[in-house]
Amino acid sequence: MRLLLVEDDRMIGETLRQALKLEGHAVDWVYDTHAAQAALSGERFDLVLLDLGLPERAGQAARPLAGLDVLRGLRARGDATPVIVLTARDATADRVSGLDAGADDYLVKPFELDELAARLRAVSRRHAGHADSALRHGALRLDTATRQVSLDGRPVLLSAREYAVLEALMQRPGAVLTRAQLEDRLYGWGEAVESNAVSVYVHQLRKKLGAELIQSMRGVGYFLGAPAAGGETAGTPAPGGPA
């Protein structure tokens, strides 16, 4: 997923950014409400991690509930991007305010990174309308909780970015995703994007999962073809989940 992290504490922010990148997410990080509002008005994110105690602009003092202004502004313009509030404010009234303002979940600091990862998956499933953590396409199965992929019941080893491309396509079966949309799932701000990166990952997925799984629409992008049935064309799966 492409995530927007809104957190003014540099140590917490860097820890979260690195941990989420290891989970295979593309993470963009801003420090104040002005930068958050600019990012959300100009770009699309799969989910927002929002601290409540934020400065209005860089260099200013933090205001306890400034993050709610970002959340209310998002919902006021009809933007349904999922938001998980991350805050040290644990009073019931604060939780109620955050949820009533449009947050999808509320996590009190300090928290375990495993819990944050689980809540990310849960919120993402709810917005996609999935009842469980598994995405299926014929004989192909991708489990967003364990990050394991299998074909005909056999585990398939994927790199983190191969997994990210496959997950994006399986979340929107039948939809054509452009190269730019897939790059957004792979890279955060400031990361160098190789011109043929998406093509390389698609090529690798075809070798492992079958040449017909991912189809190309010339000049537009990629989409899932007929459900994979496994067999000789699917390559040689190896044990494990994403590397």
HUPE-V699047 format. One record per backbone hydrogen bond with DSSP energy under -0.5 kcal/mol. NH is the residue of the N-H (numbers start at 0). CO is the residue of the C=O. If there is no record, write none. Layout:
# HUPE-V699047
NH_CO / NH_CO
This chain:
# HUPE-V699047
2_0 / 2_25 / 3_46 / 4_2 / 4_27 / 5_3 / 5_48 / 6_4 / 6_29 / 9_7 / 12_8 / 13_9 / 14_10 / 15_11 / 16_12 / 17_13 / 18_14 / 19_15 / 20_16 / 21_17 / 22_18 / 23_20 / 24_19 / 25_0 / 26_24 / 27_2 / 29_4 / 32_54 / 33_55 / 35_31 / 36_32 / 37_33 / 38_34 / 39_35 / 40_36 / 41_37 / 42_38 / 45_1 / 46_1 / 47_81 / 48_3 / 49_47 / 49_83 / 50_5 / 50_48 / 51_85 / 53_51 / 53_62 / 54_30 / 55_60 / 59_56 / 62_53 / 65_62 / 66_51 / 67_64 / 68_64 / 68_65 / 69_65 / 70_66 / 71_67 / 72_68 / 73_69 / 74_70 / 75_71 / 76_72 / 77_74 / 78_73 / 79_77 / 81_45 / 83_47 / 84_82 / 84_104 / 85_49 / 86_84 / 86_106 / 89_87 / 94_90 / 95_91 / 96_92 / 97_93 / 98_94 / 99_95 / 100_96 / 101_98 / 102_97 / 103_82 / 104_82 / 106_84 / 108_86 / 115_111 / 116_112 / 117_113 / 118_114 / 119_115 / 120_116 / 121_117 / 122_118 / 123_119 / 124_120 / 125_121 / 126_122 / 127_123 / 128_124 / 128_125 / 129_124 / 134_141 / 136_139 / 138_227 / 139_136 / 140_149 / 141_134 / 142_147 / 143_132 / 143_141 / 146_142 / 147_142 / 148_155 / 149_140 / 150_153 / 151_138 / 152_138 / 153_150 / 155_148 / 157_155 / 162_158 / 163_159 / 164_160 / 165_161 / 166_162 / 167_163 / 168_164 / 169_165 / 170_166 / 171_167 / 171_168 / 172_169 / 174_171 / 176_174 / 176_221 / 178_219 / 181_177 / 182_178 / 183_179 / 184_180 / 184_181 / 185_181 / 185_182 / 186_182 / 190_187 / 193_191 / 196_193 / 199_195 / 200_196 / 201_197 / 202_198 / 203_199 / 204_200 / 205_201 / 206_202 / 207_203 / 208_204 / 209_205 / 212_209 / 214_212 / 214_222 / 216_220 / 217_215 / 219_216 / 220_216 / 221_176 / 222_214 / 224_212 / 227_136 / 233_230 / 234_231 / 236_234 / 241_146 / 242_157
